[in-house]
Amino acid sequence: MRGRRRQLRLSRPSVGEINSKHLALAIGGVLIAIAIAIPHYFPNTRRGVLCTDLAAPIGGNNRSVLAFRSAQRDALKLEISLENDRIVYGEPLIVRVTFINTDRGPLILHVPDRPPILTGNDAVQGVTLQITSVGGAVALRDQPDTYSPPPYFPGQVGLHLLGARSRCHQTYRLDPTTLQGIGVQPGEYRIRAFYRNTSAGNLLAVMPPDATATPFPEYTGDQGVWVGEAVSGEIRFTVLPPTPPTFAP
């Protein structure tokens, strides 16, 4: 009987063990809550760093084997968001475009050093924004500007390395003059972002003639810049009529 009682006492969990389990569960719950709350209260963590703050690739054919073995054609995704989806006519529209690398290898991204072009012309490369009037109530024009990437990137200028499964963003301020120039007036609009690039970069044009082999000799023709087209989803915003001035009596 005594031996059985002693065995029962030994098999029961102690108060300390129970408290440790409760503490572990509580810590796990707090960590899950933090992981859920951070993107909501700190949206920059969801967008990543500025794309132009990302380091340039090393250059030459120092490249990722994972990137080499993946086509990466569909690796880039875009998201678009607005600082405010209701603006007054004459106010700027602040647009954020997030670039997402869904591939297992890093992606070399060419980020043009210029504002986005407001156009629906799919021949224009770089970052473009297409704005259309909901219901066709307002006829909008395309900006006449155009952009094409350079055939090669000396010194890796304009190139940024976006890591595997990571994201970065760019913020663009569309000033009232630009918006009014394409015909935006009070009303409801749709906007979406495009990114296009056709230049992988000519590696031979930037390599010295006596260059020695670098770690991944299979890269012999281009600089490995991502080539393709990515399109964001569509979101809406409203332009309100200007507030009439008020005069004190």
N, C-alpha and C positions, 0 to 999 in steps of 0.2 A: 504493500500500500504506500509506504514511504517512497519507494523507488518510483511508483507511478506518479505521485504528487510532484516529486522532483522533476520528472520528465515533462509534466504539464507546465511547470514553471519555466523550464528551459525553452519550451516550444512557443510560449507566448511572446509576442513582440514587446519590447520595452517601451516606456514612454518616450525615451530619447529617439528610438527608431521611428516611432509614429510621427513625432515632431519633425524629424529629418525628411520624411516622405512628404509631409504637408508643406514643408518649406520648399522642397524641390518642385512640387506642383505649383506653388505660388510663384516661384521665380520663373518657371516655364510660362505661366499665364501672363506675367508681366512682360516677358520678352516678346510673346506673341502680340500682345496689345501694342507694344512699342513699334513692332514691325508693321502693324496695320496702320497706326496713327501717323508715323513719320511721313509717308507720301502724301497724306491728307493735309497735315499742318505745315509741312515743309515741301511744297511741290517741286522745288529745284532738285531734290534728291530723285524725283521721278524722271526729270528731264535730263539729268546728268550735267556735266560741266559744259562750258562754252566750247563748241567745236574748234574755234580758232585758238583756244588755249591748249588743245591737245598737241603733243609733240609731233614733229615731223618724223617720218620713217628714217632709218639709218641711211638708206640709199644703196646704190649698186644692186647686187643680187643677194644682199642680206635680207632674206625674206622668210616668212613662216611656212613650214612644211604643211601645216594644217590648211593654210590659205591656198597653197599650191594644189593640194589634192581636192579642193572643193571648188566648184564652178563659181560660187558666190554671186551668181547672176541675180538671184532672188533674195540675197542676204539683207539688203537694205530696205527698211520700212520707214515711213514718215508718219508723224502725228502733228496736228496743228491745234493751237489753242490761242485764245484772245485774252488780253488783260481785262477787257471789258467788252461784253457783247452788246452794249447799248451806249452809243456815243451821240453827242450833239453835233449837228452839222457845223463844221469849222474846227472840230477837235481831231487830233490824230487817232489812228487805229494802231494799237500795239499788237503785233503778231509774233507768236513763238512757234518755230518749226523744230521738232525733235527728230533727230536721225537715230535709228535703232539698228544695230548690227545683230541679226539673229543667227549668224553663222558661228561655228565652233572655232574659227580662226579670225585673226584681226583683219580689219578692212582698211585700205588706204583710200581716204576720202579727199577729193578736191573741193575745197570751199572757196568759191570766188570772193575776192575782196571788193564787193560792190553790193548795193541794195538789190533786192529781188525785183524782177520785171513783172509788171502787172499785165498779163497776157494769157490768152488761151491758145496761142500758137505753139504747137508741139515741136517746131523746128528750133525754138529758142532753148538754149541749154543753161546749165546752172540752176539756181533757185528761181522759180516763177510762181506767182500767185494768180489764180483765176477767180475773179469776182463776177458774179452774175446776179441779176435782179430776180427776186422771187416773183414768179408769175409773169415775168417779162414786162413789169410795169415801167422800168427804166431801161433805155437802150444804152449800154456801156461800150466804150471803145477800148481797144488794146493800146498799151504804150508802144510807140514805134521803135523803142530800143531793142537791141538784140545782143546776144552773148554767145561766144564759142570758146571752149577751153583751148589753151595752147597745145601744140603738138608734142611738146616735152616740157619738163619742169626742172630747170637748172637750179641746183642747190636745194631741191625739194620744196621750193617756195610754193605756197598754196596747198601743200599736202599735209594731211593730219592722220595719225594712226588711231583708228577707233577700235578698241579692244573687242575680243569675242564676247558676245552676249551683253554688250554695254551700249550706252546711249550718250548723245551729246545734243546740245540745242543751240540755236541762233535766235536772237530777238531782233525784230525789224520794226522800225517806226515809220508808218505810212502817214506822212504829213498831209494836212488839209489840201494843200495845193496839188499834190500828187493825186489824191482821191478825186478832187473836183476836175482834174485834168482828164480823167477817163469817164466823167459824167456822173459820179456818185452824188446823189442828192437825198433828201429825206425819204426813207423807205426801208424795206427789208431786203437783205442780201444773203447770198451764199458765198462762201470762200473755201478754197482748198489749195493745197501746196503741191508743187511738182519739183522733182529734182532729176536732171538729166545730165549725163556726161558720156561723151563718145571718145575721149582721149585717154588711153591707157598710159601714155607717156613713152617716148622713144628712148629707151635705155642707152642705145649706142650713141645718141646725140649728146649725152651728158657724161659718158665714160671717157676718161683719158685714153689715148691710143695705146699706152703701155700698161694698161690696168692689169693687175694680177687677179687671179680667180678669188672670188669671195665665197662664203659658206654654202651657197645653194646654186650651183652652176646651171641648173635647169632653167633659171630665169636669165635668158640671154637677149630677149628682144624688147621687152617693155619694162616700165617702172612699176607695173602692177597696180595702177590706179583703178579703182572700181569703175566699171562701165555698165551703163544701163539706165533704166528709168524707174523712179519710185513715186508713188502718188499717195497723198494723205486722204483721209475721209473728209467729208464735207460738213462744215458747221455754219450756223447762221448768226448774223448780227443785224442790229437795227440802227439806223441813223435818224435821230429825232430832229424835228424842226428847231431852228435857233430860238433861244429864249428871247422874247421881246424885251427891250430895255424898260426899266421902271424908273419913274421920275418921282422924286420926293415932293410932297405938296409944299 
